[in-house]
Amino acid sequence: MLALIQTIVMALDLYWWVIIASAIFSWLYAFNVVNSRNQFVGSIGNMLYRLTEPALRPIRRFMPDLGGIDISPIILLLILFFLRQFILTTIAPLLLA
């Protein structure tokens, strides 16, 4: 059971970094730092969008319009942090006892 908990925590940690990479990429794309016509850049952006959008879309539906500021990645990171801590402090001790 410990291996399953560690695998879930690892997946949450990896997804944490994917969300951060997606936010940074969106800033670089918005400020024209990266070449949007480059096929490699486009494929990276498409991959990050496909990985993060299913989790961000429900959050964006409930968020008020803040005028161009998207804080849904921050809220998703807080949710992931809560899930990780809940698993490590509540569920893991119950299963390992």
N, CA, C and O atoms as a GROMACS GRO file, in nm:
protein
  388
    1MET      N    1   0.081  -0.119   0.000
    1MET     CA    2   0.000   0.000   0.000
    1MET      C    3   0.087   0.126   0.000
    1MET      O    4   0.048   0.230  -0.054
    2LEU      N    5   0.203   0.116   0.061
    2LEU     CA    6   0.295   0.229   0.063
    2LEU      C    7   0.339   0.267  -0.078
    2LEU      O    8   0.353   0.386  -0.109
    3ALA      N    9   0.360   0.169  -0.162
    3ALA     CA   10   0.401   0.196  -0.299
    3ALA      C   11   0.293   0.273  -0.375
    3ALA      O   12   0.324   0.362  -0.454
    4LEU      N   13   0.167   0.240  -0.351
    4LEU     CA   14   0.057   0.311  -0.416
    4LEU      C   15   0.050   0.457  -0.370
    4LEU      O   16   0.030   0.547  -0.451
    5ILE      N   17   0.067   0.480  -0.241
    5ILE     CA   18   0.065   0.616  -0.188
    5ILE      C   19   0.181   0.696  -0.245
    5ILE      O   20   0.164   0.812  -0.284
    6GLN      N   21   0.299   0.637  -0.250
    6GLN     CA   22   0.415   0.707  -0.304
    6GLN      C   23   0.397   0.738  -0.453
    6GLN      O   24   0.441   0.843  -0.500
    7THR      N   25   0.335   0.648  -0.526
    7THR     CA   26   0.310   0.670  -0.668
    7THR      C   27   0.211   0.784  -0.690
    7THR      O   28   0.230   0.867  -0.779
    8ILE      N   29   0.107   0.789  -0.610
    8ILE     CA   30   0.008   0.898  -0.620
    8ILE      C   31   0.073   1.032  -0.585
    8ILE      O   32   0.050   1.131  -0.653
    9VAL      N   33   0.153   1.035  -0.481
    9VAL     CA   34   0.221   1.158  -0.442
    9VAL      C   35   0.318   1.201  -0.552
    9VAL      O   36   0.329   1.320  -0.581
   10MET      N   37   0.389   1.108  -0.612
   10MET     CA   38   0.481   1.139  -0.722
   10MET      C   39   0.404   1.197  -0.842
   10MET      O   40   0.450   1.293  -0.904
   11ALA      N   41   0.289   1.138  -0.874
   11ALA     CA   42   0.208   1.189  -0.986
   11ALA      C   43   0.159   1.331  -0.956
   11ALA      O   44   0.157   1.416  -1.045
   12LEU      N   45   0.119   1.357  -0.832
   12LEU     CA   46   0.077   1.492  -0.795
   12LEU      C   47   0.193   1.590  -0.806
   12LEU      O   48   0.175   1.703  -0.852
   13ASP      N   49   0.312   1.548  -0.765
   13ASP     CA   50   0.429   1.634  -0.775
   13ASP      C   51   0.464   1.663  -0.921
   13ASP      O   52   0.498   1.776  -0.954
   14LEU      N   53   0.457   1.563  -1.007
   14LEU     CA   54   0.485   1.584  -1.149
   14LEU      C   55   0.384   1.677  -1.213
   14LEU      O   56   0.421   1.764  -1.292
   15TYR      N   57   0.256   1.660  -1.179
   15TYR     CA   58   0.152   1.746  -1.235
   15TYR      C   59   0.169   1.889  -1.185
   15TYR      O   60   0.137   1.984  -1.257
   16TRP      N   61   0.219   1.905  -1.062
   16TRP     CA   62   0.249   2.036  -1.007
   16TRP      C   63   0.346   2.110  -1.101
   16TRP      O   64   0.324   2.227  -1.135
   17TRP      N   65   0.453   2.040  -1.143
   17TRP     CA   66   0.553   2.103  -1.230
   17TRP      C   67   0.499   2.126  -1.371
   17TRP      O   68   0.541   2.221  -1.437
   18VAL      N   69   0.409   2.042  -1.418
   18VAL     CA   70   0.348   2.063  -1.549
   18VAL      C   71   0.264   2.190  -1.547
   18VAL      O   72   0.266   2.266  -1.644
   19ILE      N   73   0.192   2.215  -1.439
   19ILE     CA   74   0.112   2.337  -1.428
   19ILE      C   75   0.201   2.460  -1.426
   19ILE      O   76   0.171   2.559  -1.491
   20ILE      N   77   0.310   2.455  -1.352
   20ILE     CA   78   0.403   2.568  -1.348
   20ILE      C   79   0.464   2.591  -1.486
   20ILE      O   80   0.476   2.705  -1.529
   21ALA      N   81   0.504   2.484  -1.554
   21ALA     CA   82   0.560   2.498  -1.689
   21ALA      C   83   0.457   2.558  -1.785
   21ALA      O   84   0.491   2.640  -1.870
   22SER      N   85   0.333   2.517  -1.771
   22SER     CA   86   0.228   2.570  -1.858
   22SER      C   87   0.206   2.719  -1.833
   22SER      O   88   0.187   2.795  -1.927
   23ALA      N   89   0.208   2.760  -1.707
   23ALA     CA   90   0.191   2.903  -1.676
   23ALA      C   91   0.307   2.985  -1.730
   23ALA      O   92   0.286   3.092  -1.788
   24ILE      N   93   0.429   2.936  -1.713
   24ILE     CA   94   0.546   3.007  -1.765
   24ILE      C   95   0.542   3.014  -1.917
   24ILE      O   96   0.574   3.117  -1.976
   25PHE      N   97   0.504   2.903  -1.980
   25PHE     CA   98   0.496   2.902  -2.126
   25PHE      C   99   0.391   3.000  -2.175
   25PHE      O  100   0.412   3.068  -2.276
   26SER      N  101   0.278   3.008  -2.106
   26SER     CA  102   0.174   3.102  -2.150
   26SER      C  103   0.222   3.246  -2.139
   26SER      O  104   0.186   3.329  -2.222
   27TRP      N  105   0.301   3.278  -2.037
   27TRP     CA  106   0.358   3.412  -2.026
   27TRP      C  107   0.456   3.438  -2.139
   27TRP      O  108   0.452   3.544  -2.202
   28LEU      N  109   0.544   3.342  -2.166
   28LEU     CA  110   0.641   3.358  -2.274
   28LEU      C  111   0.571   3.374  -2.408
   28LEU      O  112   0.615   3.453  -2.492
   29TYR      N  113   0.463   3.302  -2.429
   29TYR     CA  114   0.387   3.311  -2.553
   29TYR      C  115   0.314   3.444  -2.562
   29TYR      O  116   0.311   3.506  -2.669
   30ALA      N  117   0.257   3.490  -2.452
   30ALA     CA  118   0.182   3.616  -2.452
   30ALA      C  119   0.271   3.736  -2.478
   30ALA      O  120   0.228   3.832  -2.542
   31PHE      N  121   0.394   3.733  -2.428
   31PHE     CA  122   0.486   3.845  -2.446
   31PHE      C  123   0.579   3.828  -2.566
   31PHE      O  124   0.678   3.899  -2.578
   32ASN      N  125   0.548   3.733  -2.654
   32ASN     CA  126   0.624   3.707  -2.777
   32ASN      C  127   0.772   3.681  -2.751
   32ASN      O  128   0.857   3.723  -2.829
   33VAL      N  129   0.802   3.612  -2.642
   33VAL     CA  130   0.940   3.575  -2.614
   33VAL      C  131   0.978   3.452  -2.697
   33VAL      O  132   1.090   3.439  -2.744
   34VAL      N  133   0.882   3.362  -2.713
   34VAL     CA  134   0.905   3.243  -2.794
   34VAL      C  135   0.842   3.264  -2.932
   34VAL      O  136   0.744   3.338  -2.946
   35ASN      N  137   0.898   3.200  -3.031
   35ASN     CA  138   0.848   3.211  -3.168
   35ASN      C  139   0.725   3.122  -3.183
   35ASN      O  140   0.735   3.000  -3.179
   36SER      N  141   0.609   3.184  -3.200
   36SER     CA  142   0.485   3.107  -3.207
   36SER      C  143   0.472   3.029  -3.338
   36SER      O  144   0.388   2.940  -3.347
   37ARG      N  145   0.552   3.062  -3.438
   37ARG     CA  146   0.546   2.990  -3.566
   37ARG      C  147   0.635   2.867  -3.570
   37ARG      O  148   0.628   2.788  -3.664
   38ASN      N  149   0.719   2.852  -3.469
   38ASN     CA  150   0.808   2.737  -3.463
   38ASN      C  151   0.726   2.612  -3.430
   38ASN      O  152   0.646   2.614  -3.337
   39GLN      N  153   0.746   2.505  -3.505
   39GLN     CA  154   0.667   2.384  -3.487
   39GLN      C  155   0.695   2.318  -3.352
   39GLN      O  156   0.603   2.267  -3.288
   40PHE      N  157   0.819   2.320  -3.307
   40PHE     CA  158   0.854   2.260  -3.177
   40PHE      C  159   0.788   2.338  -3.063
   40PHE      O  160   0.734   2.278  -2.970
   41VAL      N  161   0.793   2.470  -3.070
   41VAL     CA  162   0.729   2.553  -2.968
   41VAL      C  163   0.579   2.529  -2.967
   41VAL      O  164   0.517   2.520  -2.861
   42GLY      N  165   0.521   2.518  -3.084
   42GLY     CA  166   0.378   2.491  -3.094
   42GLY      C  167   0.340   2.356  -3.036
   42GLY      O  168   0.236   2.343  -2.970
   43SER      N  169   0.422   2.256  -3.059
   43SER     CA  170   0.391   2.123  -3.005
   43SER      C  171   0.406   2.120  -2.853
   43SER      O  172   0.329   2.052  -2.784
   44ILE      N  173   0.504   2.192  -2.799
   44ILE     CA  174   0.519   2.201  -2.653
   44ILE      C  175   0.397   2.272  -2.593
   44ILE      O  176   0.341   2.226  -2.493
   45GLY      N  177   0.357   2.382  -2.654
   45GLY     CA  178   0.240   2.455  -2.605
   45GLY      C  179   0.114   2.371  -2.613
   45GLY      O  180   0.032   2.373  -2.521
   46ASN      N  181   0.097   2.298  -2.722
   46ASN     CA  182  -0.020   2.212  -2.737
   46ASN      C  183  -0.021   2.102  -2.632
   46ASN      O  184  -0.125   2.070  -2.576
   47MET      N  185   0.095   2.042  -2.606
   47MET     CA  186   0.104   1.937  -2.505
   47MET      C  187   0.069   1.991  -2.367
   47MET      O  188  -0.009   1.930  -2.294
   48LEU      N  189   0.126   2.107  -2.330
   48LEU     CA  190   0.098   2.164  -2.200
   48LEU      C  191  -0.050   2.203  -2.188
   48LEU      O  192  -0.110   2.186  -2.082
   49TYR      N  193  -0.107   2.254  -2.295
   49TYR     CA  194  -0.249   2.290  -2.294
   49TYR      C  195  -0.336   2.166  -2.273
   49TYR      O  196  -0.429   2.168  -2.192
   50ARG      N  197  -0.305   2.059  -2.345
   50ARG     CA  198  -0.385   1.936  -2.333
   50ARG      C  199  -0.370   1.870  -2.196
   50ARG      O  200  -0.463   1.803  -2.149
   51LEU      N  201  -0.256   1.887  -2.132
   51LEU     CA  202  -0.236   1.828  -2.000
   51LEU      C  203  -0.303   1.908  -1.889
   51LEU      O  204  -0.349   1.850  -1.791
   52THR      N  205  -0.310   2.039  -1.904
   52THR     CA  206  -0.360   2.122  -1.795
   52THR      C  207  -0.504   2.169  -1.812
   52THR      O  208  -0.572   2.193  -1.713
   53GLU      N  209  -0.550   2.182  -1.934
   53GLU     CA  210  -0.683   2.239  -1.956
   53GLU      C  211  -0.797   2.158  -1.895
   53GLU      O  212  -0.890   2.220  -1.843
   54PRO      N  213  -0.796   2.025  -1.897
   54PRO     CA  214  -0.907   1.952  -1.833
   54PRO      C  215  -0.920   1.982  -1.683
   54PRO      O  216  -1.030   1.977  -1.629
   55ALA      N  217  -0.810   2.012  -1.616
   55ALA     CA  218  -0.817   2.043  -1.473
   55ALA      C  219  -0.846   2.191  -1.450
   55ALA      O  220  -0.908   2.227  -1.349
   56LEU      N  221  -0.803   2.277  -1.539
   56LEU     CA  222  -0.822   2.421  -1.521
   56LEU      C  223  -0.961   2.469  -1.565
   56LEU      O  224  -1.013   2.566  -1.510
   57ARG      N  225  -1.021   2.403  -1.663
   57ARG     CA  226  -1.150   2.447  -1.717
   57ARG      C  227  -1.260   2.454  -1.611
   57ARG      O  228  -1.332   2.554  -1.607
   58PRO      N  229  -1.277   2.352  -1.525
   58PRO     CA  230  -1.383   2.365  -1.423
   58PRO      C  231  -1.357   2.479  -1.324
   58PRO      O  232  -1.451   2.541  -1.275
   59ILE      N  233  -1.231   2.505  -1.295
   59ILE     CA  234  -1.199   2.615  -1.204
   59ILE      C  235  -1.232   2.749  -1.269
   59ILE      O  236  -1.284   2.839  -1.203
   60ARG      N  237  -1.202   2.762  -1.397
   60ARG     CA  238  -1.229   2.887  -1.468
   60ARG      C  239  -1.379   2.916  -1.479
   60ARG      O  240  -1.419   3.032  -1.486
   61ARG      N  241  -1.461   2.812  -1.481
   61ARG     CA  242  -1.605   2.833  -1.488
   61ARG      C  243  -1.658   2.904  -1.364
   61ARG      O  244  -1.752   2.983  -1.373
   62PHE      N  245  -1.598   2.875  -1.248
   62PHE     CA  246  -1.646   2.932  -1.123
   62PHE      C  247  -1.575   3.061  -1.084
   62PHE      O  248  -1.619   3.130  -0.992
   63MET      N  249  -1.467   3.093  -1.152
   63MET     CA  250  -1.391   3.213  -1.119
   63MET      C  251  -1.455   3.336  -1.182
   63MET      O  252  -1.503   3.330  -1.295
   64PRO      N  253  -1.456   3.448  -1.110
   64PRO     CA  254  -1.505   3.571  -1.172
   64PRO      C  255  -1.403   3.623  -1.273
   64PRO      O  256  -1.285   3.590  -1.265
   65ASP      N  257  -1.449   3.703  -1.366
   65ASP     CA  258  -1.360   3.762  -1.467
   65ASP      C  259  -1.273   3.869  -1.401
   65ASP      O  260  -1.324   3.968  -1.348
   66LEU      N  261  -1.144   3.848  -1.404
   66LEU     CA  262  -1.051   3.942  -1.342
   66LEU      C  263  -0.981   4.030  -1.444
   66LEU      O  264  -0.881   4.095  -1.412
   67GLY      N  265  -1.031   4.033  -1.565
   67GLY     CA  266  -0.977   4.122  -1.665
   67GLY      C  267  -0.841   4.083  -1.718
   67GLY      O  268  -0.749   4.164  -1.713
   68GLY      N  269  -0.826   3.965  -1.767
   68GLY     CA  270  -0.700   3.923  -1.827
   68GLY      C  271  -0.604   3.854  -1.732
   68GLY      O  272  -0.500   3.805  -1.775
   69ILE      N  273  -0.638   3.850  -1.605
   69ILE     CA  274  -0.553   3.780  -1.508
   69ILE      C  275  -0.616   3.645  -1.479
   69ILE      O  276  -0.731   3.637  -1.436
   70ASP      N  277  -0.542   3.541  -1.503
   70ASP     CA  278  -0.592   3.405  -1.482
   70ASP      C  279  -0.524   3.347  -1.358
   70ASP      O  280  -0.405   3.314  -1.362
   71ILE      N  281  -0.600   3.333  -1.250
   71ILE     CA  282  -0.543   3.276  -1.128
   71ILE      C  283  -0.585   3.130  -1.108
   71ILE      O  284  -0.562   3.073  -1.001
   72SER      N  285  -0.645   3.072  -1.210
   72SER     CA  286  -0.686   2.931  -1.197
   72SER      C  287  -0.568   2.837  -1.176
   72SER      O  288  -0.585   2.739  -1.103
   73PRO      N  289  -0.448   2.859  -1.235
   73PRO     CA  290  -0.336   2.771  -1.202
   73PRO      C  291  -0.298   2.778  -1.053
   73PRO      O  292  -0.260   2.676  -0.994
   74ILE      N  293  -0.307   2.896  -0.994
   74ILE     CA  294  -0.274   2.908  -0.852
   74ILE      C  295  -0.373   2.830  -0.767
   74ILE      O  296  -0.334   2.763  -0.671
   75ILE      N  297  -0.500   2.838  -0.803
   75ILE     CA  298  -0.601   2.763  -0.728
   75ILE      C  299  -0.581   2.614  -0.746
   75ILE      O  300  -0.596   2.538  -0.650
   76LEU      N  301  -0.548   2.571  -0.867
   76LEU     CA  302  -0.521   2.429  -0.889
   76LEU      C  303  -0.398   2.382  -0.812
   76LEU      O  304  -0.396   2.271  -0.760
   77LEU      N  305  -0.296   2.466  -0.803
   77LEU     CA  306  -0.178   2.430  -0.724
   77LEU      C  307  -0.213   2.418  -0.576
   77LEU      O  308  -0.162   2.330  -0.507
   78LEU      N  309  -0.300   2.504  -0.527
   78LEU     CA  310  -0.344   2.494  -0.388
   78LEU      C  311  -0.424   2.365  -0.364
   78LEU      O  312  -0.408   2.300  -0.260
   79ILE      N  313  -0.507   2.328  -0.460
   79ILE     CA  314  -0.583   2.204  -0.448
   79ILE      C  315  -0.489   2.084  -0.448
   79ILE      O  316  -0.505   1.992  -0.367
   80LEU      N  317  -0.390   2.085  -0.538
   80LEU     CA  318  -0.294   1.975  -0.541
   80LEU      C  319  -0.213   1.968  -0.412
   80LEU      O  320  -0.185   1.858  -0.362
   81PHE      N  321  -0.175   2.083  -0.357
   81PHE     CA  322  -0.104   2.085  -0.230
   81PHE      C  323  -0.189   2.027  -0.119
   81PHE      O  324  -0.140   1.950  -0.037
   82PHE      N  325  -0.317   2.064  -0.116
   82PHE     CA  326  -0.407   2.010  -0.015
   82PHE      C  327  -0.420   1.858  -0.028
   82PHE      O  328  -0.411   1.786   0.071
   83LEU      N  329  -0.439   1.809  -0.151
   83LEU     CA  330  -0.451   1.665  -0.173
   83LEU      C  331  -0.325   1.591  -0.129
   83LEU      O  332  -0.333   1.486  -0.065
   84ARG      N  333  -0.211   1.646  -0.163
   84ARG     CA  334  -0.084   1.582  -0.126
   84ARG      C  335  -0.070   1.575   0.026
   84ARG      O  336  -0.035   1.471   0.081
   85GLN      N  337  -0.097   1.686   0.093
   85GLN     CA  338  -0.084   1.687   0.239
   85GLN      C  339  -0.189   1.598   0.305
   85GLN      O  340  -0.161   1.533   0.405
   86PHE      N  341  -0.309   1.594   0.249
   86PHE     CA  342  -0.414   1.509   0.303
   86PHE      C  343  -0.375   1.362   0.293
   86PHE      O  344  -0.396   1.284   0.386
   87ILE      N  345  -0.318   1.325   0.179
   87ILE     CA  346  -0.274   1.186   0.161
   87ILE      C  347  -0.162   1.152   0.259
   87ILE      O  348  -0.164   1.047   0.323
   88LEU      N  349  -0.064   1.241   0.270
   88LEU     CA  350   0.053   1.211   0.354
   88LEU      C  351   0.023   1.218   0.503
   88LEU      O  352   0.083   1.142   0.580
   89THR      N  353  -0.067   1.306   0.547
   89THR     CA  354  -0.090   1.323   0.691
   89THR      C  355  -0.212   1.251   0.743
   89THR      O  356  -0.220   1.223   0.862
   90THR      N  357  -0.308   1.220   0.658
   90THR     CA  358  -0.431   1.157   0.705
   90THR      C  359  -0.447   1.013   0.656
   90THR      O  360  -0.471   0.923   0.736
   91ILE      N  361  -0.433   0.992   0.527
   91ILE     CA  362  -0.459   0.862   0.470
   91ILE      C  363  -0.342   0.766   0.494
   91ILE      O  364  -0.362   0.651   0.534
   92ALA      N  365  -0.220   0.812   0.470
   92ALA     CA  366  -0.103   0.724   0.485
   92ALA      C  367  -0.089   0.668   0.626
   92ALA      O  368  -0.065   0.548   0.641
   93PRO      N  369  -0.102   0.750   0.732
   93PRO     CA  370  -0.091   0.691   0.867
   93PRO      C  371  -0.201   0.588   0.898
   93PRO      O  372  -0.177   0.492   0.972
   94LEU      N  373  -0.318   0.608   0.842
   94LEU     CA  374  -0.426   0.511   0.866
   94LEU      C  375  -0.396   0.377   0.797
   94LEU      O  376  -0.423   0.271   0.853
   95LEU      N  377  -0.340   0.383   0.679
   95LEU     CA  378  -0.311   0.260   0.604
   95LEU      C  379  -0.186   0.190   0.653
   95LEU      O  380  -0.174   0.068   0.638
   96LEU      N  381  -0.095   0.265   0.710
   96LEU     CA  382   0.031   0.205   0.754
   96LEU      C  383   0.027   0.159   0.900
   96LEU      O  384   0.119   0.091   0.947
   97ALA      N  385  -0.077   0.196   0.972
   97ALA     CA  386  -0.087   0.160   1.113
   97ALA      C  387  -0.124   0.015   1.134
   97ALA      O  388  -0.136  -0.030   1.248
   0.00000   0.00000   0.00000
